[in-house]
């Protein structure tokens, strides 16, 4: 009897472990307009996940470069996924509506934006906890960038001092590889 209970418990435990989030695209987030979205919709594409802020010294260059990257490579095979965050210097103090308006009006942002989240600490969004755990790199300021492969695995992470243009070749190579693989599958 004890052995049967132990086996049943082990089976339940193994099933629970198998159901845990395995990659970035397994998470759900709230978009900037308040709608729950599964990141699963981005599976099969390359993603650059960025914690953004409207009042940071890195804002101007990053938003311009991120939008150019989105324009050049997206949205079929690539997306910038922007997550506003107010944890660093309180440089994202506005509401989601104001953040979206600012980004779209000022920089013509066309990439997906999500609601304001915490990206570090105990209150960090689970998707960012995953990014941190798998990359070994935790954001210490605004505009950290995580490159996520089409399968949801983290390829790399860069702090805000690394310009988007410096990592563009790596992103472009991933997108090119994805496009070629998709053509071979036809």
QUIUR-V439855 format. One record per residue. N is the residue number from 1. RES is the residue in one letter. SS is DSSP state (helix for helix, strand for strand, loop for the rest). OMEGA is omega in whole degrees, 0 to 359 (999 if undefined). Layout:
BEGIN
((N	RES	SS	OMEGA) (N	RES	SS	OMEGA))
END
This chain:
BEGIN
((1	X	loop	180) (2	X	helix	180) (3	X	helix	180) (4	X	helix	178) (5	X	helix	180) (6	X	helix	179) (7	X	helix	179) (8	X	helix	179) (9	X	helix	178) (10	X	helix	178) (11	X	helix	177) (12	X	helix	180) (13	X	helix	180) (14	X	helix	178) (15	X	helix	179) (16	X	helix	179) (17	X	helix	181) (18	X	helix	182) (19	X	helix	179) (20	X	loop	179) (21	X	loop	182) (22	X	loop	180) (23	X	loop	185) (24	X	helix	184) (25	X	helix	177) (26	X	helix	185) (27	X	loop	173) (28	X	strand	180) (29	X	strand	176) (30	X	strand	180) (31	X	strand	186) (32	X	loop	179) (33	X	loop	173) (34	X	loop	181) (35	X	loop	176) (36	X	strand	183) (37	X	strand	173) (38	X	strand	177) (39	X	helix	176) (40	X	helix	182) (41	X	helix	179) (42	X	helix	178) (43	X	loop	181) (44	X	loop	176) (45	X	loop	173) (46	X	strand	179) (47	X	strand	171) (48	X	strand	183) (49	X	strand	187) (50	X	strand	171) (51	X	strand	187) (52	X	strand	176) (53	X	loop	185) (54	X	loop	187) (55	X	loop	184) (56	X	loop	176) (57	X	loop	179) (58	X	loop	188) (59	X	helix	186) (60	X	helix	184) (61	X	helix	182) (62	X	helix	180) (63	X	helix	180) (64	X	helix	181) (65	X	helix	179) (66	X	helix	179) (67	X	helix	178) (68	X	helix	177) (69	X	helix	178) (70	X	helix	180) (71	X	helix	184) (72	X	helix	189) (73	X	helix	188) (74	X	loop	353) (75	X	loop	185) (76	X	loop	184) (77	X	loop	186) (78	X	strand	173) (79	X	strand	163) (80	X	strand	175) (81	X	strand	188) (82	X	strand	179) (83	X	strand	177) (84	X	strand	182) (85	X	loop	182) (86	X	loop	185) (87	X	loop	187) (88	X	loop	178) (89	X	loop	181) (90	X	loop	185) (91	X	loop	173) (92	X	loop	188) (93	X	loop	188) (94	X	loop	177) (95	X	loop	178) (96	X	helix	180) (97	X	helix	179) (98	X	helix	178) (99	X	helix	180) (100	X	helix	180) (101	X	helix	179) (102	X	helix	184) (103	X	helix	182) (104	X	helix	182) (105	X	helix	186) (106	X	helix	186) (107	X	helix	181) (108	X	loop	185) (109	X	loop	178) (110	X	loop	181) (111	X	loop	181) (112	X	strand	176) (113	X	strand	183) (114	X	strand	182) (115	X	loop	182) (116	X	loop	181) (117	X	loop	167) (118	X	loop	182) (119	X	loop	178) (120	X	loop	176) (121	X	loop	185) (122	X	loop	180) (123	X	loop	182) (124	X	loop	177) (125	X	loop	181) (126	X	helix	179) (127	X	helix	178) (128	X	helix	174) (129	X	helix	177) (130	X	helix	180) (131	X	helix	181) (132	X	helix	182) (133	X	helix	185) (134	X	helix	179) (135	X	helix	185) (136	X	loop	182) (137	X	loop	182) (138	X	loop	179) (139	X	loop	176) (140	X	loop	179) (141	X	loop	179) (142	X	loop	175) (143	X	loop	165) (144	X	loop	184) (145	X	strand	177) (146	X	strand	177) (147	X	strand	183) (148	X	strand	181) (149	X	loop	179) (150	X	loop	179) (151	X	loop	177) (152	X	loop	179) (153	X	loop	180) (154	X	strand	181) (155	X	strand	182) (156	X	strand	179) (157	X	strand	183) (158	X	strand	177) (159	X	loop	186) (160	X	loop	178) (161	X	loop	178) (162	X	loop	182) (163	X	loop	178) (164	X	helix	182) (165	X	helix	179) (166	X	helix	180) (167	X	helix	180) (168	X	helix	179) (169	X	helix	179) (170	X	helix	178) (171	X	helix	180) (172	X	helix	179) (173	X	helix	178) (174	X	helix	179) (175	X	helix	179) (176	X	helix	179) (177	X	helix	179) (178	X	helix	180) (179	X	helix	179) (180	X	helix	178) (181	X	helix	179) (182	X	helix	178) (183	X	helix	180) (184	X	helix	181) (185	X	helix	182) (186	X	loop	999))
END
